[in-house]
Every structure is written in C-alpha cells, then in structure tokens.
Amino acid sequence: MKLSELVVLAQNGDEEAFTMLVRRLIPLIKKYGLRYYGQDEVSSDVSLRLVIAIKKYRPKTTWGRDELQSYYTSKHKEKNKKDL
C-alpha cells in the first residue's frame, strides 16, 4: 500500500494503517535523529511529532518536510550550544 494511502486511512482512524505507517517511517526517524541530533534517543520525540504530522498532513504540500527540517535544525542548534 502506498504511503499516501496509509496516511489517509490513519487520518480516518484506522489504527492498523497508522501502525503500518509508523513502522515504515521508523528508519527515517532514526536517520534524521542521528543526522541532526547525534542520538537515537530523539526517536520517541520524533514519533510523537509524527503522530501530529499525520493528523495535519495535506497532500501536495511540503508542510511535513518543512516541519521536520525545522525541528531538527532547531535541535541541532540547541545541541551545539550545549557543546560550547
């Protein structure tokens, strides 16, 4: 099933579709967590944001990508400030 189809089903309350969607995105969550924050521990925070993003997602926009990039950029800046 396509990712966009899973999102629509998840938005309509299909818990199985939501679970499938999250499982598919876990590698991406971990990738960005390590890339921008240097830790895998941000996965739970990102997963929570994923739930919110799924509910807000609108096709044919870049909202989700922009939101994720903004989140990780701010986390990366916070980490760099702590390291100084």
C-alpha positions in Angstrom: 0.0 0.0 0.0 1.3 3.5 -0.8 2.4 5.8 1.9 -0.2 8.4 1.0 -3.0 5.8 1.2 -1.8 4.8 4.7 -1.9 8.4 5.7 -5.5 8.9 4.6 -6.6 5.7 6.3 -4.7 6.7 9.5 -6.3 10.2 9.4 -9.7 8.5 9.3 -9.0 6.5 12.4 -7.7 3.2 11.0 -5.3 2.1 13.8 -3.8 -0.7 11.7 -2.9 1.7 8.9 -1.4 4.1 11.5 0.8 1.3 12.9 1.9 0.3 9.5 2.8 3.9 8.7 4.8 4.4 11.8 6.7 1.1 11.3 7.6 2.2 7.7 8.9 5.5 8.9 11.0 4.3 11.9 14.2 4.0 9.8 13.7 7.6 8.6 13.1 8.8 12.1 16.3 7.2 13.3 18.2 8.5 10.3 17.2 12.1 11.0 17.7 11.7 14.7 21.3 10.6 14.2 22.0 13.1 11.5 20.7 16.3 13.2 21.0 15.5 16.9 23.6 12.7 17.0 21.4 10.5 19.1 18.9 7.8 18.6 17.1 8.8 21.7 15.2 11.6 20.0 13.1 8.9 18.3 10.3 9.0 20.8 10.0 12.8 20.5 10.1 12.5 16.7 7.5 9.7 16.8 5.2 11.9 18.8 5.7 14.7 16.2 5.0 12.1 13.5 1.6 11.4 15.1 0.8 15.1 15.0 2.1 15.4 11.4 0.0 12.5 10.2 -3.1 14.2 11.6 -2.2 17.5 9.9 -0.8 16.2 6.7 -2.3 17.6 3.5 -1.3 16.1 0.1 0.7 18.0 -2.5 2.3 20.3 0.1 5.7 20.4 1.7 4.4 21.0 5.2 5.7 17.8 6.7 9.1 18.0 5.2 9.5 21.7 6.2 8.3 21.0 9.7 10.7 18.1 10.1 13.6 20.1 8.8 12.8 23.0 11.0 12.5 20.7 14.1 15.8 19.0 13.5 17.6 22.2 12.7 16.5 23.8 16.0 17.5 20.6 17.9 20.9 20.7 16.2 21.5 24.3 17.2 20.5 23.5 20.8 23.0 20.7 20.9 25.8 22.8 19.5 25.1 25.5 22.2 25.3 22.8 24.9 28.6 21.6 23.5 30.2 25.1 23.7 
